[in-house]
Amino acid sequence: MTGKANPDAKPWKVMTASGRMDALAGAELEKTCHEAIQAHPQVALDLRTVVYMSSAGLRVLLSSLKLASSRNGKFVLIGPQELVRETLEMSGFSRIFQIVDDPSLLA
């Protein structure tokens, strides 16, 4: 799993995650997301190339959403693949996160 910023998406800071969001990758991704949230009021995490998400990945998403909310910001998810979307739906996260299919739909 990797996480990186996309500098072209203004006023949103778009982070890209790929591979597996699990316990091995969670701490690094959480640090990257939290740094982005502290620097920008609107952060989106592009999940289009994430192939697996464990409960550790869900924890990263939730802690990032809580941090963004505490700073009166937004944390949005972009384009999760079918397996990841199912994980978000089964966990109830699809009801608490704004999910868009494409970064051009960020509002």
MITORKOL-209825 format. One record per residue (C-alpha): residue number from 1; residue in one letter; x, y, z. Coordinates in Angstrom, 1 decimal. Example, Ala and Ser with C-alpha at 12.3 -4.5 7.8 and 13.67 -1.06 7.14 Angstrom:
<rs>
   i aa      X      Y      Z
   1  A   12.3   -4.5    7.8
   2  S   13.7   -1.1    7.1
</rs>
This chain:
<rs>
   i aa      X      Y      Z
   1  M    0.0    0.0    0.0
   2  T    1.3    3.4   -0.8
   3  G   -0.1    6.9   -0.1
   4  K    0.8   10.0   -2.1
   5  A   -0.5   13.4   -2.7
   6  N   -1.9   14.7   -6.0
   7  P   -1.0   18.4   -6.2
   8  D   -3.3   19.2   -9.1
   9  A   -6.7   18.9   -7.3
  10  K   -7.4   22.4   -5.9
  11  P   -9.0   23.3   -3.4
  12  W   -9.0   19.6   -2.4
  13  K   -5.9   17.8   -1.3
  14  V   -6.2   14.4   -3.0
  15  M   -4.3   11.5   -1.5
  16  T   -3.9    8.2   -3.5
  17  A   -3.8    4.9   -1.7
  18  S   -3.0    1.6   -3.5
  19  G   -2.6   -2.1   -2.8
  20  R   -3.7   -3.3    0.6
  21  M   -5.0   -1.1    3.5
  22  D   -4.2   -3.4    6.3
  23  A   -2.2   -3.5    9.6
  24  L    1.1   -3.4    7.8
  25  A    0.3   -0.3    5.8
  26  G   -2.1    1.4    8.2
  27  A    0.3    3.4   10.3
  28  E    2.1    5.0    7.4
  29  L   -1.2    5.9    5.6
  30  E   -2.7    7.3    8.8
  31  K    0.3    9.6    9.3
  32  T    0.1   10.7    5.7
  33  C   -3.6   11.4    5.9
  34  H   -3.4   13.2    9.2
  35  E   -0.6   15.5    8.0
  36  A   -2.7   16.3    4.9
  37  I   -5.8   17.1    7.0
  38  Q   -3.7   19.3    9.3
  39  A   -2.5   21.3    6.3
  40  H   -5.7   21.4    4.2
  41  P   -9.4   21.8    5.1
  42  Q  -10.6   19.4    2.4
  43  V   -8.9   16.0    1.9
  44  A  -10.0   13.2   -0.4
  45  L   -8.5    9.7   -0.4
  46  D   -8.5    8.0   -3.8
  47  L   -9.2    4.3   -3.3
  48  R   -9.5    3.3   -6.9
  49  T   -6.3    1.1   -6.8
  50  V   -6.9   -0.4   -3.3
  51  V   -7.6   -4.1   -3.6
  52  Y   -8.1   -5.0    0.0
  53  M   -9.2   -3.3    3.2
  54  S   -9.0   -4.8    6.7
  55  S  -10.4   -3.5   10.0
  56  A   -7.0   -1.7   10.4
  57  G   -7.7    0.2    7.1
  58  L  -11.2    1.1    8.3
  59  R   -9.6    2.5   11.5
  60  V   -7.4    4.7    9.5
  61  L  -10.4    6.0    7.6
  62  L  -12.4    6.7   10.8
  63  S   -9.5    8.4   12.6
  64  S   -9.0   10.6    9.5
  65  L  -12.7   11.5    9.3
  66  K  -12.7   12.4   13.0
  67  L   -9.6   14.6   12.7
  68  A  -11.1   16.4    9.7
  69  S  -14.4   16.9   11.4
  70  S  -12.7   18.2   14.6
  71  R  -11.0   20.8   12.3
  72  N  -14.3   21.7   10.5
  73  G  -12.9   20.1    7.4
  74  K  -13.9   17.3    5.0
  75  F  -12.5   13.8    4.4
  76  V  -14.0   12.1    1.3
  77  L  -13.4    8.8   -0.3
  78  I  -13.0    8.4   -4.1
  79  G  -13.9    5.3   -6.2
  80  P  -13.5    2.2   -4.0
  81  Q  -13.4   -1.0   -6.0
  82  E  -16.2   -3.5   -5.5
  83  L  -14.5   -5.5   -2.8
  84  V  -13.5   -2.4   -0.8
  85  R  -17.0   -0.9   -1.4
  86  E  -18.5   -4.0    0.0
  87  T  -16.3   -3.7    3.1
  88  L  -17.4   -0.1    3.5
  89  E  -21.1   -1.1    3.2
  90  M  -20.9   -4.1    5.6
  91  S  -19.1   -2.0    8.2
  92  G  -21.6    0.8    7.9
  93  F  -18.9    3.2    6.8
  94  S  -20.7    3.9    3.5
  95  R  -23.3    5.7    5.6
  96  I  -20.9    8.0    7.4
  97  F  -18.5    8.8    4.6
  98  Q  -19.1   10.8    1.5
  99  I  -18.0    8.6   -1.4
 100  V  -17.6    9.8   -5.0
 101  D  -16.8    7.8   -8.0
 102  D  -14.4   10.3   -9.6
 103  P  -12.2   13.1   -8.3
 104  S  -13.9   15.5  -10.7
 105  L  -17.1   15.1   -8.6
 106  L  -15.6   16.6   -5.5
 107  A  -17.7   19.6   -4.4
</rs>
